[in-house]
Amino acid sequence: MQPRDNKRARLLPSAALDVLGNDLLVRCASYLGADGLAQLGRTSARFGLPQAGQQRSLVNEVAHQQFRESTTHEERGCLPKYSDESDVGLCRVLEKFRQPLCFDGLLGGGFSPQEHPARVTYSGPLGSWSTAMSGHTMRGGRHFVEFIITKEQTNPLVCLGITRPVSLIDGIDLETEWEGSVNPLTVWSNRKPAIAEKLRSQRTAKWGNGTVHCCSYYCHGGFCFWTDWDNENDYSDWQGRESLQRNGTIGMLLDLNEGTLSVFKNGRLLGKMKGGLDGEYCWFVAFYSDGTVSLSKGEAPN
């Protein structure tokens, strides 16, 4: 093949695409996932930028149709689209939403090597906290999860709940600031002012108007423990409070439509533990004593 023929061969695919209509291109691109659509959008303006008279780019139109046609009513309620979010970005969030929950970050010492991504075992010394966080961010709708707690002897000194999707270690020294004890519930201005300021500095508009930034059920005693990482925090009783004796399952229903967090013990509803919740949260577990906790999604109770 002569050099001129090589050049012509390289131009043919692009030229062929130019004669194809958008409907056919959308249909072809519909076989791609979110990452594939993002890569396609970067190949040329034909795919990645809105053309004259179009509301969306071609890849965002594909993602818009995929989301609309493949999601359930519950999924759409859990994933409201942000004003600055692309349709491709929303589809990427949908893909992650459909995956099993897991613990993405183990912060502090005492954790055994994970044999399963949704299970953590802590055997650190009594007297310091360590935290396991899920990277799955909840932004709307209703979310139900079950924590299975295994404890051989005494009541588990474990907190289970929700926290803002923040980094607990970026720019925060484990030894000098956390003092080797990592728990987002123990942070407020009078107690850990440097950490409190760094956590609040990560605030975005996606946190909404709520001031409850971290909230948990404390297995030992069943108390509600929450903080706004500033001047408000509380360790309090609530109607329906019960402790967990050794092994058992604690279910939690985060209802971002109502702004409430409800607690279930071994399948039985204890009640609504906290209200006033708004914005994004993720699940977390904080250990003060040894034990094993597994995390899994469940069917949200009516």
N, C-alpha and C positions, 0 to 999 in steps of 0.2 A: 504494500500500500504506500502511495506517495504521500509526502507531507501534507499536500493540499487535501488529500482524501482523509487523512487523520483529523485535520481541523474540521472538516465537514461532518465526520462521525461524532465529534465531540459536541457539535451544535445541534445535531438532530434531536436528542431527547428534549431539550429546552424548546425547540421549535415545535415538536409534537405536542408538548403540554400547552403551548400557546393556542392551539386550535381546539383544545378540549374545553367544554363548557364547565362552569362552576358546579353545576349539579352533579356531573360525573366525577369531578375531582373530589367533591364532598363525599360522595359514595365510596370512592377508593380510599380516602383518608380515614373513613369511619372504622376501618379495621385496626387503626393504630391506638395505642394507649396514650396516656397523658404525656409521658416522656417522648414518645415518638412524634406526637403532634408538636411539642415544643421544638424538637429538632427540625421538623419539617418547616415550621414557621421561621426558623433562622436561615433557611436555604435561599429564600428570595422574597421580595416584596409581594409577589403574586400570592404567596401563601400567608405571609406574616403581617401584612398591613391591609387595612380596609381599602377596597377599591371604590371608585366613584359610585355613589348611590348606595353603598353597602354600610350597614350598621356595624358589622363585625368583619374581622379578617376571616379568611377561609378556614384556618385552623380553629379559630374561636367559634366559628359557626358550627363546625363539626363537634367540638366539645359541648357547645350549647345544646345541640340536638341529642348527643349521647346522654347528657345529664337529664334532660327532660324526659327522654323515652325509657331510661333504664332504672330510674330511682323510684322508690316507694314514697308514699306520703310521709311516712315517719322519717326517712332519710332526708327528704327535702326540708322537713322541719328542723332537723338537727344541723343542717348545713346551709344557713342563709348566706347569700352571696354578699361579700363586702363591696362597697362602691369602687374601691381601687383594685379589685381582684379580677383577673382575666378568667374567661370560661375555662381555658386550659388549666389554670391554677386551681380552680374549683374542682375540676375532674381529678386532679392529682390528690386533693384533699379527700375526695370521695373514695379513691382507691385505698388510701391509708385507713379511712374510716371503716372499710369493710374487712380489714385485716384483724386477726386476733390481737388482743391487748398484750403488752409485754412491759417489762421494766427496762427502760432504755438507759437509765443512769443510776449508778450506785455511788453514793456520796458519803464519805467517811470510812472508817475502818470496820473490821469485824465481819465482813461478808465472805462467805464461802464462794468458790467458783460456781457460776450458774450452770446447772445441768439442763435447765429449761428456761427460755427467755421470760416466761410468765411466773417464775417461782424464784424466791430469794430466801436464803438462810443466813441468819445473823447469829454469831457466837462471840461477839465482842464483850469486853469487860463491862460489868454493871457500873453505871455512873457517867456514861457518855452516850449521846444520840448518834445514830447513823440513818440516812434517808435513802429510800429507793423511789424513783420517780418514773412514771409512764410518760412517753413522749407524745401520746395521743391527746390533742387539744379539743375540748368540747366548747362549742360556740353558740349553740341554741338547742331547743327541743328537750327531750327526755333521755337520760342515760342511766342504765342500771348495770351495776357491777357487783360481783361477789368476791369477797376476800375469804379464803379458807386459811384459818390460823391453826397451826400445830405447835403445841407447847407441852413439854413433857411433865412439868411439875406445877409451879405456882401460876397464878393469873398472869397472862401476858401483859407486859408493860409496853404496849404497842399503840401507836396512833394511826388511824386509817381515815383518809379523807381527800380533800381537794385543795389545790394551791394554784396560784397563777402560773402560767407557763414561762417561768423565769429560769435563768441560770443561777445556781446557788454557789458556783465556784469561780466563774469568770471575773477576774479582778478582785477576788475575795480570798485571802490567805487562809488555808485550812487550820494552820497552827496558831497564828497570831490573832486572827479575827474570830474564826469559829472556835478557837481553842480546842480543836480536836473533837468537837461535839456538834454535829450538823443536824438541825431540825428547823424548818421555816416557821414553826409554831412558836419558837422561843425568841423571836425577833420583834422588838419594838424599840422606840427611841430611847427609853430610859434604861434599857437592858443591853442592847447591842446597837448603839447609834450608828456606827460606821456601816454595818451590814444593812441595817434598816434603810439608810439613805441609798445604798447601792441597789437594793431590791426595788425600792420605790422609783428609782431613776429608770428602771426598765419598763415603766408603765407606758402603754399605748392607748389609743382610742378604743381598741378592742377589749379593754377591761371594762368598758361601760361606765355606769355611774355608781356601781357598788363599792363599798368600802371594806367588805369582807374579803381579804386577799388570801387567807389560809384558814381552813376550818377542818376539824377532825372529831371523830369518835374515839375516846380513849378507852381501850378495852378494860383496863383496871379501874373499875368504878362506873364506867359508862358515861363519863362526863363529856360535855361539849367544850372544846378548846378552840379558840379562834383569835385572830389578830388582823389589824389593818397595817402592820409594819410601821406604825407611827405612834400614836398616843393611846389607841384603843386596843384592848385585849381582854379576854375573859375566859375563865375556867369555871364552868357553871353547870348547875342542875338543869334538867329539862323534863317536861312531861313525857313519861314512857321510858325514862332512863333505866337501863339494866346493864350490869357488867357482864363480861364474857368469862366464864370459868374454863380455863385451860383451852381445850380444843373446841372448834366450832366454826360456823360460817356467819360472817357479817355481810349483809347486802346493803347497798346504798343506791338510792335513787336521786340523782341530780336532775331536778326539773327546772330548766332555765326559762320555761314559759311562766311559771309561778315564782321563780326565784327561791326555791326551797331545796333542802337536803334532808331526805328521810332515811331512817335506819331500820333494817330488818335483822333479826337475830334468829339464825337457824330456820329461815323461811317465814318467820312471824313478824308482822309489822309492829315496831315499837312506837313509831310516830315521827312527826316532822321535827328534826333536831334543830334546824337553823333556817331562817328566812333572810330576805334582803340581799340575795345573791344576784349578780348581774355580770355579764361579760364572759371572758374565756377562763376556763379552768382545766387542770389535768389531775389525774389520780396520783396519790403518793402514799407511802407507808414510812413511818418513822419508828425505829426500834430503840428501846432502852434496855431490854433484856433479850436473851437468846430465844430463838424460835424460827419458824418457817411460815411464810405467807405466799399463797398462790393467788393470782388475779385472773378473772375471766369475765367476759360479757355475759349478760343474761337478758331474758325477756323483761322489758319494763312492765311492772305490775300496773293494772288499771287503778 
